[in-house]
């Protein structure tokens, strides 16, 4: 009898410590800590895309040149207080702008290196009728650049987290900024242990 009580309690304790996973809709907002998350990234991308597509820089370029602008993604710097993967919303923007049919994107430097290596390999190993020659790349007309900044204000168990995301579309021909996008996010976090 002495050992039976601990043996009965043990499965209950082990069950309480087990991991539970619930699948949810990726578009559902879940904000556990108040830190930057996928919902913030998705919101920024969506609003930036809508703003970029509604401005005259695209139609001005297309009318003057007879083809949609080609854009390359430059550096989007994270100057905030926390780790933010900027690639999630730049990839969302790239996909939506390309799918709009009004903007083209060219490969960024890291992607180009791999493609150029493949072209060199094709030049040595592929049949003439399937080979893609070097020197046929399309140059970018604009570069998308930007930064993320944050301000955290903490008092006791409350914290205000403020994020400002600024994106610029810069002309490769003359360095003109033809589009300036900005999104601000402000969160009030109340909990037992606010982390910086």
C-alpha positions in Angstrom: 0.0 0.0 0.0 3.0 2.3 0.7 4.1 2.2 -3.0 0.6 2.3 -4.6 -0.1 6.0 -4.0 3.1 7.3 -5.6 2.5 4.9 -8.5 -1.0 6.2 -9.0 0.3 9.9 -8.9 3.2 9.3 -11.3 1.1 8.9 -14.5 -0.8 12.1 -13.6 2.4 14.1 -13.2 3.8 12.7 -16.4 0.6 13.5 -18.3 0.6 17.1 -17.0 4.2 17.6 -18.3 3.5 16.3 -21.8 3.6 18.6 -24.8 0.3 19.3 -26.5 0.1 20.6 -30.1 -2.9 22.2 -31.7 -2.9 23.1 -35.4 -4.4 26.5 -36.1 -5.0 28.6 -39.2 -1.8 30.4 -40.2 -3.7 33.6 -40.7 -5.0 33.5 -37.0 -3.4 36.0 -34.7 -1.7 34.5 -31.7 0.4 36.9 -29.6 1.9 35.0 -26.7 4.8 37.3 -25.6 4.1 40.7 -27.2 7.3 40.3 -29.2 7.4 40.6 -33.0 5.6 37.6 -34.6 4.2 36.1 -37.8 1.0 38.2 -37.5 3.1 41.4 -37.4 5.1 40.3 -40.4 2.0 39.4 -42.4 0.3 42.7 -41.5 3.4 44.8 -42.5 3.7 42.9 -45.8 0.0 43.3 -46.7 -0.1 47.0 -46.0 3.2 47.7 -47.7 2.0 45.8 -50.8 -1.3 47.6 -51.0 0.5 51.0 -50.6 3.3 50.2 -53.1 0.7 49.0 -55.8 -1.4 52.1 -55.3 1.3 54.7 -55.9 2.3 56.2 -59.3 5.9 54.9 -59.5 4.8 51.7 -61.2 2.6 53.3 -63.9 5.0 56.2 -64.4 7.9 53.7 -65.1 5.8 51.4 -67.3 4.4 54.3 -69.4 7.9 55.7 -69.9 9.7 52.4 -70.7 7.0 50.1 -72.2 7.6 47.4 -69.6 7.0 46.8 -65.9 9.8 47.8 -63.5 12.3 45.2 -62.5 13.0 45.3 -58.7 15.8 43.7 -56.7 15.5 43.2 -52.9 18.4 44.9 -51.1 19.1 45.0 -47.4 16.3 45.4 -45.0 18.1 46.0 -41.7 16.8 45.0 -38.3 17.7 47.8 -35.9 15.1 46.7 -33.3 15.7 45.3 -29.8 14.9 41.7 -30.8 15.7 39.2 -33.5 13.3 39.7 -36.5 13.5 37.5 -39.6 12.9 40.2 -42.2 12.9 37.6 -45.0 9.3 36.6 -44.2 7.7 39.9 -45.1 10.1 40.8 -48.0 9.3 37.3 -49.5 5.5 38.1 -49.0 6.0 41.4 -50.7 8.0 40.0 -53.6 5.4 37.3 -54.2 2.4 39.6 -54.2 4.1 42.3 -56.3 5.2 39.7 -58.9 1.8 38.0 -58.9 0.1 41.4 -59.5 1.7 41.4 -63.0 2.8 45.0 -62.5 6.3 44.4 -61.1 9.1 42.0 -62.0 11.8 40.9 -59.5 15.3 39.9 -60.4 17.4 37.5 -58.3 19.4 39.0 -55.4 23.1 38.6 -55.2 23.2 35.3 -53.3 20.7 33.8 -55.7 22.5 35.1 -58.8 25.8 33.4 -57.8 24.1 30.0 -57.7 22.4 30.6 -61.0 25.6 31.9 -62.7 27.4 28.7 -61.4 24.7 26.7 -63.1 25.1 28.6 -66.3 28.8 27.9 -66.3 28.0 24.2 -65.8 25.6 24.3 -68.7 28.2 25.9 -70.9 30.5 23.0 -70.3 27.9 20.1 -70.1 24.6 20.9 -71.7 23.6 20.5 -75.3 23.8 23.7 -77.4 20.0 23.8 -77.9 19.3 23.7 -74.2 22.2 25.9 -73.0 21.4 29.3 -71.5 24.1 31.8 -72.4 25.8 34.2 -70.0 25.3 37.9 -70.4 21.5 37.8 -70.9 20.4 38.9 -67.4 17.9 41.7 -66.9 19.2 44.6 -64.8 17.1 45.9 -61.9 15.4 49.3 -62.4 14.8 49.7 -58.6 16.1 48.4 -55.3 13.8 47.7 -52.3 15.6 48.7 -49.1 14.6 49.5 -45.6 14.9 49.1 -41.8 13.0 48.1 -38.7 13.3 50.1 -35.6 11.8 49.6 -32.2 11.3 51.5 -28.9 10.4 49.6 -25.7 9.1 51.4 -22.6 8.8 49.3 -19.4 7.3 50.2 -16.1 6.7 47.4 -13.5 4.7 44.6 -15.2 3.7 46.6 -18.2 5.6 47.3 -21.4 4.8 49.3 -24.6 6.5 47.8 -27.7 6.6 50.2 -30.7 7.9 49.0 -34.1 8.4 51.3 -37.1 9.1 49.7 -40.5 10.3 51.9 -43.3 10.8 50.6 -46.8 12.1 52.6 -49.8 12.0 51.9 -53.6 15.2 53.5 -55.0 15.8 54.1 -58.7 19.0 52.4 -59.8 19.5 55.0 -62.6 19.6 58.1 -60.5 19.2 57.1 -56.8 15.7 58.7 -56.6 13.4 57.3 -53.9 10.2 56.7 -55.9 8.2 55.1 -53.1 8.4 55.3 -49.3 6.4 52.9 -47.3 5.9 53.0 -43.6 4.1 50.8 -41.0 3.9 51.4 -37.3 2.9 48.7 -34.7 2.3 49.5 -31.0 1.6 46.9 -28.4 0.7 47.1 -24.7 2.0 44.0 -22.9 0.8 43.2 -19.3 2.1 40.1 -17.6 3.9 38.7 -14.6 7.4 38.9 -16.0 8.0 41.5 -18.7 11.2 40.7 -20.6 13.2 43.4 -22.3 
